[in-house]
Amino acid sequence: MNTRMRRAAVAVAATTMAVSLAACGSAKESGDKTSTESGDKGDGVKIGLLLPENVTARYEKFDKPIIEKKVSELTNGKGEVVYANAKQDATLQAQQVDTMITNKVDALIVDAVDAKAIENSVKKAKDAGIPVVAFDRLAEGPIDAYTSFDNEEVGRVQGTALLEALGSASKPTIVMMNGSITDPNAALFKKGAKSVLDGKVTYGKEYDTKEWKPENANANMEGAITALGKDKIAGVYSANDGMAGGIIQALKSAGLSKLPPVTGQDAELAGVQRIVTGEQFMSVYKPYPQEGVVAAEMAVALAKGEKLDAIATSKVDNAGTKGIPTVLVPVVSLTKDNITDTVIKDGIYTFDEICSAKYKAACDAAGLKK
């Protein structure tokens, strides 16, 4: 693990240490059907980690190393993380679950490419006695635990920021660029944003963006510009930073002298740099270290047959399973004003990474200092 990731993990250690100790010390559930029924593995557990894609920077750069580090800490270096990335392919992810079952992992952490399509795979894992932690997206099927961010709050934060940027104009026209229809989080982001925006803006065009791909967002935005006219678009709701990049490129290609405010999410480095230059208005910073730590705690506890009472204090339901132990992590609106106090302070990026030579003048103008 590199220095930045060690700093990021350390930044949440104080807030999660008590939970970790409580989880590791809790009693085993005698009635749970887990792989520990054939014998107590102690710290020598095998955790499967399935992440959905490798285009968005967070998965490989943050989530994977954070989870690996926490599993190692919780198991005194004896635990193992078996990793696979689905590269946005739901069929491939189903095959990866089958492989994890064959390899007899003791618990699975799954961030589903398609929350509905994964249901059969979750059932297979359950039948094999392997508990499943739904990570970042609420998967369907008999999952045992869930951790994510408060996704409706993400949308509310984005919508509130966009209204702030739009000012006092009466029902300005915006383009709404939602995420993939296969991602339940996208629906929650949309719901949260619309709870703030409805009645206060005019939706000129609205899209559900296939696979969250920036190039698809770019094509959608080009269509919106053609339909509405480049000077008629007062702002753009973009559900994440990757799509914001494609949207901004389309706006620049249309020859706009002043870009309308564009939202984002994930605090990707390129998104943070666009915020510094003023091309992107805001992003949503989601403390990945805390989410990854919780996922690891849940998975290790379940692999050992332990209860989650000390880790998860709330519950949610999916279509077929009620009362799923849940931890939702709070989020922060990221603008020029709080870059230092968020992503730099938490060790996600260094000042030098954000303010490279290309962005030095913009950082100076924004008041960013080491």
VOPAGU-2260 file (C-alpha; in pm, 1 decimal, decimal comma):
REM VOPAGU-2260
SITE   aa  ch    i         X         Y         Z
SITE  MET   A    0       0,0       0,0       0,0
SITE  ASN   A    1     137,2     344,0     -92,8
SITE  THR   A    2     187,8     628,1     150,5
SITE  ARG   A    3    -129,9     809,5      54,5
SITE  MET   A    4    -348,3     507,2     112,3
SITE  ARG   A    5    -185,3     442,9     449,1
SITE  ARG   A    6    -264,9     800,7     547,1
SITE  ALA   A    7    -624,1     765,1     423,4
SITE  ALA   A    8    -678,1     448,5     622,5
SITE  VAL   A    9    -519,6     600,0     932,1
SITE  ALA   A   10    -751,1     899,6     903,5
SITE  VAL   A   11   -1051,6     686,2     992,6
SITE  ALA   A   12    -882,8     449,9    1234,5
SITE  ALA   A   13    -983,7     650,9    1539,7
SITE  THR   A   14   -1349,4     645,6    1444,2
SITE  THR   A   15   -1359,6     276,1    1364,2
SITE  MET   A   16   -1127,5     123,1    1626,1
SITE  ALA   A   17   -1396,5      74,2    1887,4
SITE  VAL   A   18   -1626,2     -84,8    1631,7
SITE  SER   A   19   -1349,1    -313,8    1511,0
SITE  LEU   A   20   -1266,3    -435,8    1859,9
SITE  ALA   A   21   -1631,2    -492,0    1941,6
SITE  ALA   A   22   -1686,4    -682,8    1618,1
SITE  CYS   A   23   -1384,1    -904,5    1672,1
SITE  GLY   A   24   -1490,0    -983,0    2026,8
SITE  SER   A   25   -1854,4   -1063,0    1968,0
SITE  ALA   A   26   -1999,4   -1408,4    2017,4
SITE  LYS   A   27   -2058,4   -1650,0    1731,7
SITE  GLU   A   28   -2406,3   -1718,5    1603,9
SITE  SER   A   29   -2466,0   -2087,6    1641,1
SITE  GLY   A   30   -2754,1   -2084,6    1393,8
SITE  ASP   A   31   -2579,1   -1908,2    1103,0
SITE  LYS   A   32   -2503,4   -2115,6     798,7
SITE  THR   A   33   -2149,5   -2011,9     710,8
SITE  SER   A   34   -1833,9   -2181,8     594,0
SITE  THR   A   35   -1715,0   -2189,1     954,5
SITE  GLU   A   36   -1959,1   -2473,5    1024,0
SITE  SER   A   37   -1695,8   -2717,7     900,8
SITE  GLY   A   38   -1442,9   -2585,3    1150,6
SITE  ASP   A   39   -1337,8   -2257,6    1310,7
SITE  LYS   A   40   -1080,4   -2094,1    1082,5
SITE  GLY   A   41    -989,3   -1829,6    1340,6
SITE  ASP   A   42    -797,8   -1551,9    1167,6
SITE  GLY   A   43    -721,8   -1761,9     860,8
SITE  VAL   A   44   -1026,9   -1650,0     666,4
SITE  LYS   A   45   -1054,9   -1597,5     292,0
SITE  ILE   A   46   -1257,6   -1293,5     180,9
SITE  GLY   A   47   -1372,5   -1258,7    -179,1
SITE  LEU   A   48   -1383,9    -901,6    -312,9
SITE  LEU   A   49   -1574,3    -831,0    -634,5
SITE  LEU   A   50   -1569,3    -474,0    -765,6
SITE  PRO   A   51   -1774,5    -360,9   -1066,0
SITE  GLU   A   52   -1540,0    -170,6   -1297,4
SITE  ASN   A   53   -1200,7      -7,4   -1333,2
SITE  VAL   A   54   -1285,4     313,8   -1520,7
SITE  THR   A   55   -1392,4     506,1   -1210,5
SITE  ALA   A   56   -1071,0     566,3   -1016,9
SITE  ARG   A   57   -1206,3     490,6    -670,5
SITE  TYR   A   58   -1230,6     112,2    -698,8
SITE  GLU   A   59    -869,7      24,5    -775,2
SITE  LYS   A   60    -712,0     327,8    -611,2
SITE  PHE   A   61    -908,8     343,8    -286,8
SITE  ASP   A   62   -1152,7      61,5    -213,4
SITE  LYS   A   63    -934,6    -240,1    -294,7
SITE  PRO   A   64    -624,1    -141,2     -93,9
SITE  ILE   A   65    -829,7     -10,0     199,6
SITE  ILE   A   66   -1026,4    -334,7     227,7
SITE  GLU   A   67    -712,8    -546,4     189,8
SITE  LYS   A   68    -536,1    -351,8     462,9
SITE  LYS   A   69    -828,5    -371,4     705,3
SITE  VAL   A   70    -879,0    -744,8     651,4
SITE  SER   A   71    -511,0    -795,8     727,8
SITE  GLU   A   72    -537,7    -587,7    1046,0
SITE  LEU   A   73    -848,9    -771,5    1165,0
SITE  THR   A   74    -692,7   -1113,5    1108,6
SITE  ASN   A   75    -341,8   -1046,3    1240,9
SITE  GLY   A   76    -204,4   -1078,8     889,4
SITE  LYS   A   77    -350,6   -1428,9     843,6
SITE  GLY   A   78    -656,1   -1336,4     637,1
SITE  GLU   A   79    -657,6   -1340,4     257,8
SITE  VAL   A   80    -845,1   -1120,4       8,5
SITE  VAL   A   81    -919,3   -1279,9    -329,8
SITE  TYR   A   82    -994,9   -1002,3    -578,6
SITE  ALA   A   83   -1167,1    -975,0    -917,0
SITE  ASN   A   84   -1296,5    -679,4   -1119,5
SITE  ALA   A   85   -1596,5    -724,9   -1350,7
SITE  LYS   A   86   -1503,3    -439,4   -1587,6
SITE  GLN   A   87   -1870,8    -333,7   -1606,7
SITE  ASP   A   88   -1979,2    -680,2   -1729,1
SITE  ALA   A   89   -2261,0    -837,0   -1524,9
SITE  THR   A   90   -2214,3   -1176,6   -1692,3
SITE  LEU   A   91   -1845,6   -1175,5   -1605,2
SITE  GLN   A   92   -1927,5   -1083,6   -1246,6
SITE  ALA   A   93   -2164,8   -1380,7   -1220,3
SITE  GLN   A   94   -1881,8   -1604,8   -1338,3
SITE  GLN   A   95   -1653,2   -1446,0   -1079,2
SITE  VAL   A   96   -1901,7   -1531,0    -803,2
SITE  ASP   A   97   -1904,2   -1892,4    -925,1
SITE  THR   A   98   -1524,7   -1895,6    -907,5
SITE  MET   A   99   -1530,9   -1755,7    -553,7
SITE  ILE   A  100   -1774,3   -2028,8    -451,3
SITE  THR   A  101   -1552,1   -2293,5    -608,5
SITE  ASN   A  102   -1253,4   -2147,4    -423,1
SITE  LYS   A  103   -1454,0   -2173,1     -98,4
SITE  VAL   A  104   -1415,9   -1816,6      22,2
SITE  ASP   A  105   -1552,0   -1761,0     372,9
SITE  ALA   A  106   -1737,4   -1438,2     288,5
SITE  LEU   A  107   -1797,9   -1220,2     -15,7
SITE  ILE   A  108   -1790,7    -842,7     -55,4
SITE  VAL   A  109   -1978,1    -758,8    -376,1
SITE  ASP   A  110   -2028,0    -425,4    -549,7
SITE  ALA   A  111   -2275,8    -534,8    -815,7
SITE  VAL   A  112   -2251,2    -424,1   -1177,7
SITE  ASP   A  113   -2626,5    -487,1   -1202,5
SITE  ALA   A  114   -2804,1    -505,7    -867,5
SITE  LYS   A  115   -3089,5    -718,5   -1003,8
SITE  ALA   A  116   -2885,5    -949,1   -1224,7
SITE  ILE   A  117   -2662,4   -1043,3    -930,1
SITE  GLU   A  118   -2954,6   -1192,3    -734,3
SITE  ASN   A  119   -2909,0   -1548,6    -859,4
SITE  SER   A  120   -2538,6   -1537,8    -778,5
SITE  VAL   A  121   -2611,7   -1415,4    -425,9
SITE  LYS   A  122   -2850,2   -1708,6    -381,6
SITE  LYS   A  123   -2580,0   -1949,8    -501,7
SITE  ALA   A  124   -2336,5   -1808,6    -248,1
SITE  LYS   A  125   -2595,3   -1835,0      27,7
SITE  ASP   A  126   -2668,9   -2197,9     -65,6
SITE  ALA   A  127   -2295,2   -2266,2     -42,7
SITE  GLY   A  128   -2288,2   -2120,6     309,0
SITE  ILE   A  129   -2102,5   -1804,0     205,2
SITE  PRO   A  130   -2235,0   -1477,4     357,5
SITE  VAL   A  131   -2249,3   -1177,3     124,8
SITE  VAL   A  132   -2180,6    -811,9     207,1
SITE  ALA   A  133   -2334,3    -574,5     -48,0
SITE  PHE   A  134   -2080,6    -296,2     -93,1
SITE  ASP   A  135   -2175,6      52,2    -218,1
SITE  ARG   A  136   -2485,3     -78,7    -403,6
SITE  LEU   A  137   -2779,7    -257,9    -245,8
SITE  ALA   A  138   -2777,2    -586,5    -435,5
SITE  GLU   A  139   -3084,3    -806,8    -463,9
SITE  GLY   A  140   -3096,8   -1151,6    -309,4
SITE  PRO   A  141   -3040,1   -1283,8      44,2
SITE  ILE   A  142   -2750,7   -1056,6     136,4
SITE  ASP   A  143   -2624,9   -1056,6     494,6
SITE  ALA   A  144   -2502,6    -699,2     530,8
SITE  TYR   A  145   -2481,9    -370,6     342,3
SITE  THR   A  146   -2263,4     -62,7     359,5
SITE  SER   A  147   -2275,9     242,8     139,7
SITE  PHE   A  148   -2317,0     615,5     154,2
SITE  ASP   A  149   -2651,3     784,6     208,9
SITE  ASN   A  150   -2728,3     794,1    -159,9
SITE  GLU   A  151   -3040,2    1008,7    -145,2
SITE  GLU   A  152   -2836,5    1257,5      57,8
SITE  VAL   A  153   -2574,4    1253,5    -219,8
SITE  GLY   A  154   -2845,1    1366,4    -462,4
SITE  ARG   A  155   -2974,9    1629,6    -220,9
SITE  VAL   A  156   -2621,7    1767,0    -176,9
SITE  GLN   A  157   -2576,5    1784,0    -554,2
SITE  GLY   A  158   -2915,5    1947,1    -610,6
SITE  THR   A  159   -2862,6    2202,4    -334,1
SITE  ALA   A  160   -2522,3    2298,1    -472,6
SITE  LEU   A  161   -2661,9    2335,8    -824,3
SITE  LEU   A  162   -2940,2    2565,3    -701,8
SITE  GLU   A  163   -2679,0    2772,2    -518,6
SITE  ALA   A  164   -2476,5    2806,8    -837,8
SITE  LEU   A  165   -2784,6    2897,6   -1045,0
SITE  GLY   A  166   -2868,2    3189,3    -818,1
SITE  SER   A  167   -3201,4    3366,5    -824,8
SITE  ALA   A  168   -3310,3    3290,9   -1182,5
SITE  SER   A  169   -3673,6    3178,1   -1210,8
SITE  LYS   A  170   -3698,6    2808,8   -1307,4
SITE  PRO   A  171   -3377,0    2799,1   -1514,5
SITE  THR   A  172   -3338,6    2521,4   -1772,7
SITE  ILE   A  173   -3103,5    2240,9   -1677,3
SITE  VAL   A  174   -2992,8    1911,5   -1827,3
SITE  MET   A  175   -3013,5    1614,2   -1592,2
SITE  MET   A  176   -2750,7    1345,6   -1655,4
SITE  ASN   A  177   -2833,5    1050,9   -1432,7
SITE  GLY   A  178   -2631,2     733,5   -1394,2
SITE  SER   A  179   -2697,0     386,0   -1530,1
SITE  ILE   A  180   -3048,9     247,4   -1503,4
SITE  THR   A  181   -2901,2     -84,7   -1382,4
SITE  ASP   A  182   -2753,0      82,1   -1074,6
SITE  PRO   A  183   -2997,4     127,9    -784,4
SITE  ASN   A  184   -2775,7     405,3    -648,7
SITE  ALA   A  185   -2842,9     610,0    -962,7
SITE  ALA   A  186   -3214,6     605,0    -885,7
SITE  LEU   A  187   -3145,1     719,5    -529,5
SITE  PHE   A  188   -2916,3    1002,3    -647,5
SITE  LYS   A  189   -3189,6    1111,8    -886,8
SITE  LYS   A  190   -3459,3    1092,9    -619,5
SITE  GLY   A  191   -3252,4    1298,1    -376,7
SITE  ALA   A  192   -3163,5    1561,1    -635,3
SITE  LYS   A  193   -3519,8    1597,7    -758,9
SITE  SER   A  194   -3645,9    1638,2    -404,1
SITE  VAL   A  195   -3448,6    1963,3    -405,4
SITE  LEU   A  196   -3479,0    2067,9    -770,6
SITE  ASP   A  197   -3845,8    1995,3    -849,6
SITE  GLY   A  198   -4046,2    2314,0    -893,1
SITE  LYS   A  199   -3734,4    2528,8    -894,3
SITE  VAL   A  200   -3584,3    2434,0   -1232,5
SITE  THR   A  201   -3704,8    2331,3   -1577,0
SITE  TYR   A  202   -3575,2    1994,7   -1696,2
SITE  GLY   A  203   -3480,5    2069,0   -2056,0
SITE  LYS   A  204   -3343,7    1720,0   -2116,6
SITE  GLU   A  205   -3294,9    1420,9   -1890,8
SITE  TYR   A  206   -3092,3    1106,5   -1954,7
SITE  ASP   A  207   -3014,6     775,2   -1787,2
SITE  THR   A  208   -2656,0     724,9   -1897,3
SITE  LYS   A  209   -2565,3     374,3   -2008,0
SITE  GLU   A  210   -2294,7     217,5   -1791,5
SITE  TRP   A  211   -2204,8     557,5   -1642,1
SITE  LYS   A  212   -1958,5     601,7   -1930,7
SITE  PRO   A  213   -1818,4     952,7   -1991,5
SITE  GLU   A  214   -1841,4     901,7   -2367,9
SITE  ASN   A  215   -2213,1     825,2   -2336,3
SITE  ALA   A  216   -2263,2    1134,7   -2122,6
SITE  ASN   A  217   -2073,0    1331,7   -2384,7
SITE  ALA   A  218   -2302,5    1205,3   -2661,3
SITE  ASN   A  219   -2611,8    1276,8   -2451,2
SITE  MET   A  220   -2490,4    1629,2   -2381,7
SITE  GLU   A  221   -2425,7    1692,5   -2749,0
SITE  GLY   A  222   -2785,0    1589,1   -2815,7
SITE  ALA   A  223   -2912,4    1821,8   -2543,0
SITE  ILE   A  224   -2713,7    2114,3   -2682,6
SITE  THR   A  225   -2856,0    2050,9   -3030,3
SITE  ALA   A  226   -3212,3    2025,6   -2896,3
SITE  LEU   A  227   -3205,7    2315,3   -2652,7
SITE  GLY   A  228   -2939,0    2548,7   -2785,8
SITE  LYS   A  229   -2605,6    2600,4   -2611,7
SITE  ASP   A  230   -2706,3    2936,1   -2461,9
SITE  LYS   A  231   -3030,9    2801,7   -2313,1
SITE  ILE   A  232   -2867,6    2560,2   -2067,8
SITE  ALA   A  233   -2828,9    2726,4   -1728,4
SITE  GLY   A  234   -2678,2    2427,1   -1549,6
SITE  VAL   A  235   -2613,9    2053,9   -1565,5
SITE  TYR   A  236   -2685,0    1794,3   -1300,7
SITE  SER   A  237   -2420,4    1526,5   -1351,3
SITE  ALA   A  238   -2442,5    1227,1   -1120,1
SITE  ASN   A  239   -2065,1    1169,8   -1109,0
SITE  ASP   A  240   -1728,9    1318,1   -1201,6
SITE  GLY   A  241   -1654,4    1085,3   -1491,6
SITE  MET   A  242   -1971,1    1189,9   -1670,4
SITE  ALA   A  243   -1904,9    1553,9   -1576,4
SITE  GLY   A  244   -1580,9    1531,5   -1773,0
SITE  GLY   A  245   -1767,7    1414,3   -2084,0
SITE  ILE   A  246   -2036,0    1679,3   -2034,6
SITE  ILE   A  247   -1783,7    1960,2   -1996,2
SITE  GLN   A  248   -1600,5    1847,0   -2307,7
SITE  ALA   A  249   -1926,5    1865,9   -2505,3
SITE  LEU   A  250   -1996,8    2215,2   -2369,8
SITE  LYS   A  251   -1647,3    2334,8   -2458,4
SITE  SER   A  252   -1672,7    2181,5   -2806,0
SITE  ALA   A  253   -1997,3    2374,7   -2858,0
SITE  GLY   A  254   -1798,6    2696,3   -2816,3
SITE  LEU   A  255   -1943,2    2825,0   -2491,7
SITE  SER   A  256   -1741,0    3118,4   -2364,9
SITE  LYS   A  257   -1865,7    3059,6   -2009,0
SITE  LEU   A  258   -1953,0    2712,4   -1890,5
SITE  PRO   A  259   -2272,3    2657,6   -1690,6
SITE  PRO   A  260   -2231,5    2502,0   -1344,0
SITE  VAL   A  261   -2186,9    2123,5   -1356,9
SITE  THR   A  262   -2214,6    1893,2   -1055,5
SITE  GLY   A  263   -2030,4    1568,2    -989,9
SITE  GLN   A  264   -1955,6    1295,0    -740,2
SITE  ASP   A  265   -1662,8    1079,1    -621,5
SITE  ALA   A  266   -1399,1    1353,2    -586,8
SITE  GLU   A  267   -1186,5    1201,6    -862,6
SITE  LEU   A  268    -855,1    1379,1    -912,5
SITE  ALA   A  269    -957,9    1509,6   -1255,7
SITE  GLY   A  270   -1285,6    1632,3   -1105,2
SITE  VAL   A  271   -1107,5    1810,3    -821,0
SITE  GLN   A  272    -876,3    1975,9   -1071,8
SITE  ARG   A  273   -1174,1    2088,8   -1280,3
SITE  ILE   A  274   -1324,4    2239,5    -964,6
SITE  VAL   A  275    -998,3    2428,0    -907,5
SITE  THR   A  276   -1007,7    2569,1   -1262,6
SITE  GLY   A  277   -1378,3    2652,4   -1238,7
SITE  GLU   A  278   -1487,8    2416,7   -1518,0
SITE  GLN   A  279   -1682,7    2199,0   -1270,6
SITE  PHE   A  280   -1877,0    2358,8    -987,0
SITE  MET   A  281   -1868,9    2081,9    -726,7
SITE  SER   A  282   -1831,0    1713,8    -649,3
SITE  VAL   A  283   -1944,5    1494,1    -361,5
SITE  TYR   A  284   -1662,2    1368,3    -141,8
SITE  LYS   A  285   -1739,6    1025,8      -5,5
SITE  PRO   A  286   -1496,6     909,1     266,0
SITE  TYR   A  287   -1389,7     583,8      98,8
SITE  PRO   A  288   -1164,8     475,5     385,6
SITE  GLN   A  289   -1458,3     458,3     624,8
SITE  GLU   A  290   -1681,5     265,3     382,4
SITE  GLY   A  291   -1404,0      18,8     299,7
SITE  VAL   A  292   -1318,5     -33,7     665,4
SITE  VAL   A  293   -1681,5    -111,5     749,8
SITE  ALA   A  294   -1710,8    -358,5     460,3
SITE  ALA   A  295   -1399,2    -539,6     578,3
SITE  GLU   A  296   -1526,3    -551,3     937,1
SITE  MET   A  297   -1858,3    -695,0     825,4
SITE  ALA   A  298   -1701,1    -956,5     600,1
SITE  VAL   A  299   -1448,8   -1076,8     857,1
SITE  ALA   A  300   -1711,8   -1094,9    1131,2
SITE  LEU   A  301   -1946,8   -1293,3     908,2
SITE  ALA   A  302   -1665,1   -1522,4     793,4
SITE  LYS   A  303   -1597,1   -1603,2    1158,9
SITE  GLY   A  304   -1966,6   -1656,4    1231,1
SITE  GLU   A  305   -1993,5   -1345,5    1449,0
SITE  LYS   A  306   -2286,2   -1110,3    1496,0
SITE  LEU   A  307   -2292,9    -764,1    1337,8
SITE  ASP   A  308   -2476,6    -589,7    1622,0
SITE  ALA   A  309   -2174,9    -383,4    1724,7
SITE  ILE   A  310   -2098,4    -280,1    1364,9
SITE  ALA   A  311   -2437,4    -213,5    1206,2
SITE  THR   A  312   -2687,6      -9,4    1405,0
SITE  SER   A  313   -2946,2      35,0    1127,5
SITE  LYS   A  314   -3127,1    -190,9     880,8
SITE  VAL   A  315   -3260,1    -171,0     524,5
SITE  ASP   A  316   -3468,6    -397,2     301,2
SITE  ASN   A  317   -3415,0    -507,6     -56,2
SITE  ALA   A  318   -3689,6    -662,4    -269,2
SITE  GLY   A  319   -3668,0   -1002,6    -102,5
SITE  THR   A  320   -3476,6    -961,4     222,0
SITE  LYS   A  321   -3588,6    -762,7     524,4
SITE  GLY   A  322   -3382,5    -612,7     803,2
SITE  ILE   A  323   -3038,5    -622,1     640,7
SITE  PRO   A  324   -2774,0    -492,9     888,0
SITE  THR   A  325   -2655,3    -163,6     740,2
SITE  VAL   A  326   -2401,2     114,0     784,9
SITE  LEU   A  327   -2448,7     436,1     583,8
SITE  VAL   A  328   -2151,6     674,1     573,3
SITE  PRO   A  329   -2213,7    1054,4     552,3
SITE  VAL   A  330   -2094,6    1262,4     254,7
SITE  VAL   A  331   -1958,4    1614,4     200,1
SITE  SER   A  332   -2018,7    1873,6     -73,0
SITE  LEU   A  333   -1676,6    1944,2    -226,2
SITE  THR   A  334   -1609,2    2290,8    -370,1
SITE  LYS   A  335   -1307,1    2516,9    -408,8
SITE  ASP   A  336   -1362,4    2633,9     -53,1
SITE  ASN   A  337   -1302,2    2301,5     126,3
SITE  ILE   A  338   -1055,1    2103,1     -86,5
SITE  THR   A  339    -784,4    2150,8     177,5
SITE  ASP   A  340   -1012,1    2041,6     461,4
SITE  THR   A  341   -1139,2    1727,2     285,1
SITE  VAL   A  342    -943,4    1533,2      25,7
SITE  ILE   A  343    -605,3    1680,6     119,0
SITE  LYS   A  344    -657,6    1659,5     495,2
SITE  ASP   A  345    -779,8    1297,9     467,7
SITE  GLY   A  346    -478,0    1199,5     259,7
SITE  ILE   A  347    -677,4    1112,0     -52,0
SITE  TYR   A  348    -458,7    1342,7    -262,6
SITE  THR   A  349    -157,4    1556,0    -186,4
SITE  PHE   A  350    -138,2    1925,5    -264,8
SITE  ASP   A  351     124,4    1849,2    -529,7
SITE  GLU   A  352     -99,0    1595,6    -702,6
SITE  ILE   A  353    -386,2    1842,1    -730,6
SITE  CYS   A  354    -171,5    2146,4    -799,7
SITE  SER   A  355      63,3    2001,9   -1059,7
SITE  ALA   A  356     237,2    2241,6   -1297,4
SITE  LYS   A  357     -67,5    2255,6   -1525,5
SITE  TYR   A  358    -291,4    2365,6   -1237,2
SITE  LYS   A  359     -51,8    2575,1   -1029,8
SITE  ALA   A  360    -190,5    2911,2   -1143,4
SITE  ALA   A  361    -548,7    2796,8   -1083,3
SITE  CYS   A  362    -454,2    2667,9    -737,3
SITE  ASP   A  363    -292,4    3000,1    -654,6
SITE  ALA   A  364    -604,8    3184,3    -770,2
SITE  ALA   A  365    -820,9    2951,6    -559,4
SITE  GLY   A  366    -606,0    3015,7    -252,5
SITE  LEU   A  367    -485,5    2656,3    -216,8
SITE  LYS   A  368    -164,4    2632,9     -18,2
SITE  LYS   A  369      52,7    2357,0     120,6
